[in-house]
Amino acid sequence: MTTTEPVSYGLIIRRAWPLILANCSVPLLGLADTAVLGNLGSLYDLGAIALGALIFSFVYWGFGFLRMGTTGFIAQADGRQDPAEVRAVMIRSLVLATALGILLTLLQVPLAGVAFNLLGGSEQVEAIARSYFLLRIWGAPATLGTFVLVGVLIGLGESKRLLLVQLFLNLLNIALDLYFAGYLRLGAQGVAMGTLVAEWSAFGFALWLVVRLLHKQHRDSEKFLVPDRLGDAKRMLAILSANTDIMIRTVVLVFSFAWFTNQSARFGDVVLAANHILLQLVSFSAFFLDGFAFVGESLVGRATGAGNGRLFDLAVRRTTVLAFATALVLATLVATGGNQLIADLTDIALVQIAAMDMLYLAVIYILVSFAAFQLDGIFIGATRTVQMRNASLAAGLIFLLGWWLLSSRYGITGLWLSFILYVCARALTLLLYFPGLRKSIH
């Protein structure tokens, strides 16, 4: 796609559906791990996997800035029709990801200590989970490197190649888990071993795909890798600064979800379990909404790099229209079929009743959340990360204020209302910055 080509709804949908499928493939791995150990492992293995996977989810989610920061800079360089800078951004980001991955492996013992002090289990479960963690952590450089390569593919609008990478990772991981944990009966250690091999294999596969793609696009007069560009201190600092801002934004996001879960526990085990089920419905809807946000990142980044105001407006308007329509459909489906979904997810009557009573609140959240996803994508594509950081901090404070005012008066409904207020505040605070962003491109 050129920077002058119109952004059609068809183009957005063609780019979004592979991203949605890639997102939806992620839970398959967790289900496979649970199924293997649930049938062939011990109770302690199953508990250890739950604990260890939770730790890695939080650790790797915290490094999501590597994907987001890379996407914006890649898309902008592509919009300026500067393929040499596309290659340089990829290498700079890979260097950063490798350094952070090595740091994680070097700090594995203190990291494990902190993690297991915060998330305690029984002595048997913790011992197995610790060995799982200390084996799987050696995949950190590969996982963080894959984040960067995924960012490159999204920035270039190569969603089908991204789907290939995600399917390769998840299907290989499932096959290896079946072999190590199932066939060889290695339990949680086998799952860690399978995941470790899959992470490094997926990184190699993604690197091969991306390098092959960039070689095909290498029509400029510069060498494939230009040392002067790679060592550009100003641009390296720009990447570091952007990634720091996005990291702060991500920490606030993780804190907000953790706070919601922690406060749910204060209302008892039944409410905690019910909210866990409702959050699964919210997370599933996010897979779809993220697809349009990712396309928005690529198109907005390209428009920003080219200084093309018309492309920017079309990208923002049409990805948002499709995201809103998708949110409306998802909210309607959850509203009409949510009771059945809850019944399918749990057979505990008290949990079913509690979740069904609060279902309408999850429906509202799903309906209004599209705006936050879309604006995140727009600002990531334009690499306006300072605004993202400031908006996230403001939204986090609004969330805590809403919780303080509403939770004590309206109980669990007040907690949900403050959570809905938070996702609205994420969008509204970014919306305050939007006119300035638009003006800078026109």
C-alpha positions in Angstrom: 0.0 0.0 0.0 1.3 3.5 -0.9 0.7 6.6 1.3 -1.6 8.0 -1.4 -3.8 4.9 -1.7 -7.2 5.3 0.0 -7.9 3.4 3.2 -10.9 1.2 2.4 -13.0 -0.7 4.8 -12.1 -3.8 2.9 -8.4 -3.2 3.3 -8.8 -2.7 7.1 -10.8 -5.9 7.4 -8.3 -7.9 5.3 -5.5 -6.7 7.7 -7.6 -7.1 10.9 -8.9 -10.7 10.5 -5.4 -12.4 10.6 -4.6 -10.3 13.7 -7.8 -11.4 15.4 -7.1 -15.0 14.6 -3.6 -14.7 15.9 -4.9 -13.2 19.2 -7.6 -15.9 19.5 -4.9 -18.7 19.1 -3.1 -17.6 22.3 -5.6 -19.2 24.8 -5.3 -22.5 23.0 -1.8 -23.0 24.5 -3.1 -22.5 28.1 -6.0 -24.9 27.4 -3.5 -27.5 26.0 -1.2 -27.2 29.0 -4.1 -27.6 31.4 -5.5 -30.6 29.5 -2.2 -32.4 29.3 -1.3 -32.0 33.0 -5.0 -32.3 34.1 -5.0 -35.8 32.6 -1.4 -37.0 32.7 0.2 -34.9 35.5 -0.3 -34.5 39.2 -2.3 -32.0 41.1 0.9 -30.3 42.1 2.0 -30.0 38.4 -1.3 -28.4 37.5 -1.0 -25.9 40.3 2.6 -25.2 39.5 1.7 -24.4 35.8 -1.0 -22.0 36.9 1.4 -20.2 39.2 4.3 -20.2 36.8 2.3 -19.1 33.8 0.8 -16.3 35.8 4.3 -15.0 36.7 5.4 -15.1 33.1 2.2 -13.4 32.0 2.9 -10.4 34.2 6.6 -10.3 33.4 6.1 -10.4 29.6 3.1 -8.1 29.7 5.4 -5.6 31.3 7.7 -5.7 28.3 4.9 -5.2 25.8 6.4 -1.8 25.0 9.0 -3.6 22.8 6.2 -4.5 20.4 4.3 -1.2 20.6 7.3 1.1 20.4 8.7 -0.8 17.4 5.4 -0.7 15.5 5.1 3.1 15.6 8.7 3.8 14.4 8.6 1.1 11.7 5.3 2.4 10.3 6.5 6.0 10.3 9.8 5.0 8.5 7.7 3.0 6.0 5.4 6.0 5.5 8.5 8.2 4.7 9.5 5.5 2.2 12.8 5.0 4.1 13.4 1.2 4.0 16.9 1.6 5.4 15.5 3.2 8.5 13.0 0.3 8.8 15.9 -2.1 8.9 17.7 0.1 11.4 14.7 0.4 13.7 14.4 -3.4 13.8 18.1 -3.9 14.7 18.0 -1.2 17.4 14.9 -2.7 18.9 16.4 -6.2 18.8 19.5 -5.0 20.5 17.4 -3.5 23.3 15.2 -6.7 23.6 18.3 -8.9 23.7 19.9 -6.9 26.4 16.7 -6.9 28.5 16.2 -10.7 27.9 19.8 -11.4 29.0 19.2 -9.2 32.1 16.1 -11.3 33.0 18.0 -14.5 32.8 20.9 -13.1 34.9 18.4 -11.9 37.6 16.3 -15.2 37.5 17.0 -16.1 41.1 16.0 -12.8 42.8 13.1 -12.5 40.4 11.9 -16.0 41.4 12.3 -15.0 45.0 10.2 -11.9 44.7 7.5 -13.6 42.6 7.0 -16.6 44.9 6.9 -14.3 48.0 4.1 -12.4 46.4 2.3 -15.5 44.9 2.6 -18.2 47.5 1.4 -21.7 47.0 1.8 -25.0 48.9 5.3 -26.2 49.5 5.0 -28.9 46.8 3.4 -26.6 44.2 6.0 -23.8 44.8 8.9 -26.2 44.4 7.7 -27.4 41.1 6.7 -23.9 39.9 10.1 -22.6 40.8 11.9 -25.3 38.7 9.4 -24.4 35.9 10.3 -20.7 36.2 14.1 -21.3 36.3 14.0 -23.4 33.1 11.5 -21.4 31.1 13.2 -18.0 31.9 16.0 -19.0 29.5 13.6 -18.2 26.7 13.3 -14.6 27.7 15.7 -13.2 25.0 13.8 -15.1 22.4 10.4 -14.0 23.6 11.3 -10.3 23.9 13.0 -10.5 20.4 9.8 -12.0 19.0 7.9 -9.0 20.5 10.1 -6.7 18.3 9.6 -8.8 15.2 5.8 -8.8 15.7 6.0 -5.1 16.0 7.9 -4.9 12.7 5.2 -7.0 11.0 2.3 -5.0 12.4 4.1 -1.7 11.5 4.5 -2.9 7.9 0.9 -4.1 7.7 2.0 -7.8 7.3 -0.8 -9.3 9.4 -0.9 -12.6 7.5 2.8 -13.2 8.3 2.1 -12.4 11.9 -0.6 -15.0 11.9 1.9 -17.5 10.6 4.3 -16.7 13.4 1.6 -17.0 16.1 0.3 -20.3 14.7 3.9 -21.7 14.4 4.6 -20.7 18.1 1.4 -22.1 19.6 1.1 -25.3 17.5 4.7 -26.2 18.0 4.4 -25.4 21.7 1.3 -27.6 22.0 3.1 -30.5 20.1 6.2 -30.3 22.3 4.1 -30.1 25.5 2.3 -33.3 24.4 5.7 -34.9 23.8 7.6 -33.8 26.9 4.8 -33.6 29.5 2.5 -36.2 27.9 4.6 -38.9 26.2 7.7 -38.6 28.4 5.7 -37.8 31.6 8.0 -35.0 32.6 5.1 -33.0 34.1 5.5 -29.2 34.6 9.2 -29.5 33.7 8.1 -31.0 30.4 5.8 -28.1 29.7 8.6 -25.6 30.5 11.0 -27.5 28.2 8.4 -27.5 25.4 7.7 -23.8 25.8 11.4 -23.0 25.9 12.1 -24.8 22.6 9.0 -23.3 21.0 10.0 -19.7 22.0 13.5 -20.0 20.5 12.1 -21.8 17.4 9.4 -19.1 16.9 12.0 -16.3 17.2 14.2 -18.0 14.5 11.1 -18.4 12.3 9.9 -14.9 12.8 13.5 -13.5 12.2 13.7 -15.5 9.0 10.3 -14.2 7.7 11.1 -10.6 8.5 14.7 -10.6 7.1 13.4 -12.3 3.9 10.6 -9.7 3.6 13.0 -6.8 4.1 15.4 -8.2 1.6 12.6 -8.3 -0.9 11.9 -4.6 -0.2 15.6 -3.7 -0.4 15.5 -1.5 -3.4 17.2 1.6 -2.0 20.9 2.4 -2.7 22.1 1.9 0.9 23.5 -1.4 2.2 21.1 -3.8 3.9 22.6 -2.7 7.3 24.1 0.7 7.6 26.4 1.1 10.7 25.9 4.8 10.9 22.2 4.4 11.2 22.4 1.7 13.7 24.6 3.8 16.0 22.5 6.9 15.7 22.4 8.0 19.3 19.5 10.4 18.9 17.3 7.8 17.3 18.3 5.2 19.9 17.4 7.6 22.7 14.0 8.2 21.0 13.3 4.5 21.1 14.4 4.2 24.7 12.3 7.3 25.7 9.2 6.0 23.9 9.6 2.5 25.4 9.9 4.0 28.9 6.7 6.0 28.4 4.8 2.9 27.2 6.2 0.8 30.0 4.8 3.3 32.6 1.4 3.2 30.8 1.5 -0.6 30.8 2.4 -0.8 34.5 -0.7 1.4 35.3 -2.8 -0.9 33.1 -1.6 -4.0 34.9 -2.0 -2.3 38.3 -5.6 -1.4 37.5 -6.6 -5.0 36.5 -4.8 -6.3 39.6 -6.5 -3.8 41.8 -9.9 -4.8 40.4 -9.2 -8.5 41.1 -7.8 -7.8 44.5 -10.9 -5.7 45.5 -13.1 -8.4 44.1 -11.6 -10.8 46.6 -12.7 -8.6 49.4 -16.3 -9.4 48.6 -15.7 -13.1 49.0 -14.7 -16.2 47.0 -18.0 -16.3 45.1 -17.7 -12.8 43.8 -14.0 -13.3 43.0 -14.8 -16.4 41.0 -17.7 -14.7 39.2 -15.6 -11.7 38.3 -12.8 -14.0 37.0 -15.4 -15.5 34.6 -16.7 -12.1 33.5 -13.1 -10.9 32.9 -12.7 -13.9 30.5 -15.5 -12.5 28.4 -13.9 -9.1 28.5 -10.5 -10.5 27.5 -12.1 -12.4 24.6 -13.7 -9.3 23.3 -10.3 -7.6 23.5 -8.9 -10.1 21.0 -11.3 -8.6 18.3 -10.9 -5.0 19.3 -7.1 -5.3 19.4 -7.2 -6.4 15.7 -8.5 -3.0 14.6 -6.3 -1.1 16.9 -3.2 -2.9 15.4 -4.3 -1.9 11.9 -4.8 1.6 13.2 -1.3 1.7 14.5 0.2 0.7 11.1 -2.0 3.1 9.1 -1.6 6.1 11.5 2.2 5.5 11.7 2.4 5.5 7.9 0.4 8.7 7.7 2.5 10.3 10.3 5.7 9.4 8.6 4.4 10.7 5.3 2.8 13.8 6.8 -0.4 12.8 5.0 -3.4 14.3 6.8 -5.9 12.7 4.5 -4.6 9.2 5.1 -4.5 9.9 8.9 -8.2 11.0 8.9 -9.3 8.0 6.9 -7.3 5.6 9.0 -8.7 7.0 12.2 -12.3 7.3 11.0 -12.7 3.9 9.3 -10.8 1.8 11.9 -12.9 3.4 14.6 -16.2 2.8 12.8 -15.3 -0.9 12.4 -14.1 -1.2 16.0 -17.4 0.4 17.2 -19.5 -2.0 15.1 -17.5 -4.9 16.4 -17.9 -3.8 20.0 -21.7 -3.4 19.5 -21.9 -6.9 18.0 -19.8 -8.4 20.8 -21.8 -6.6 23.6 -25.0 -7.8 22.0 -23.7 -11.4 21.8 -22.6 -11.4 25.5 -25.9 -9.8 26.6 -28.0 -12.4 24.8 -25.8 -15.4 25.3 -23.8 -14.6 28.4 -25.9 -16.6 30.8 -25.2 -19.7 28.7 -21.5 -18.9 28.5 -21.4 -18.5 32.3 -23.1 -21.9 32.7 -20.6 -23.5 30.4 -17.7 -22.1 32.2 -18.8 -23.1 35.7 -21.3 -25.5 37.3 -21.1 -23.9 40.7 -24.6 -22.5 41.3 -23.6 -19.6 43.5 -20.9 -18.4 41.1 -23.3 -18.7 38.2 -25.9 -16.5 40.0 -23.4 -13.9 41.0 -21.9 -13.7 37.5 -25.3 -13.5 35.8 -26.3 -10.7 38.1 -23.2 -8.7 37.1 -23.3 -9.6 33.4 -24.8 -6.3 32.3 -21.8 -4.5 33.8 -19.4 -6.6 31.7 -21.6 -5.8 28.6 -21.3 -2.1 29.3 -17.5 -2.4 29.7 -17.2 -4.3 26.4 -19.3 -1.7 24.5 -17.4 1.4 25.7 -13.9 -0.1 25.7 -13.4 0.1 22.0 -12.6 3.8 22.2 -9.6 3.2 24.6 -8.3 0.5 22.3 -8.5 2.7 19.2 -6.9 5.8 20.7 -4.1 3.6 22.1 -3.5 2.4 18.5 -3.6 5.9 17.1 -1.1 7.3 19.6 1.2 4.3 19.4 1.3 4.6 15.6 2.1 8.3 15.9 4.6 7.5 18.7 3.0 10.2 20.9 4.1 8.2 24.0 4.4 11.1 26.5 0.7 11.8 26.0 -0.1 8.0 26.4 1.9 8.0 29.7 0.2 11.1 31.1 -3.2 9.9 30.0 -2.7 6.5 31.7 -1.6 8.1 34.9 -4.6 10.4 35.0 -7.0 7.5 34.2 -5.4 5.4 36.9 -6.1 8.2 39.5 -9.6 8.6 38.2 -10.1 4.8 38.7 -8.9 4.9 42.3 -11.1 8.0 43.0 -14.1 6.3 41.5 -13.4 3.1 43.5 -13.1 5.1 46.7 -16.4 7.0 46.1 -18.5 4.2 44.6 -17.3 0.9 46.1 -18.1 1.8 49.7 -21.6 2.9 48.8 -22.6 0.5 46.0 -20.5 -2.5 46.9 -19.4 -4.8 44.0 -21.6 -2.7 41.5 -19.6 0.3 42.6 -16.3 -1.5 41.9 -17.5 -2.4 38.4 -18.7 1.1 37.8 -15.3 2.5 38.7 -13.7 -0.1 36.4 -16.0 1.2 33.5 -15.1 4.7 34.5 -11.5 3.8 34.2 -11.7 2.5 30.6 -13.7 5.6 29.6 -11.2 7.8 31.3 -8.4 6.1 29.3 -10.2 7.2 26.1 -11.3 10.7 27.3 -7.8 11.7 28.5 -6.3 10.7 25.2 -9.1 12.4 23.3 -7.9 15.7 24.9 -4.6 15.3 23.2 -6.1 14.2 19.8 -6.7 17.7 18.3 -3.0 18.6 18.8 -1.9 15.3 17.3 -4.2 15.7 14.2 -3.0 19.3 13.8 0.7 18.2 13.8 0.1 15.9 10.8 -2.2 18.2 8.7 
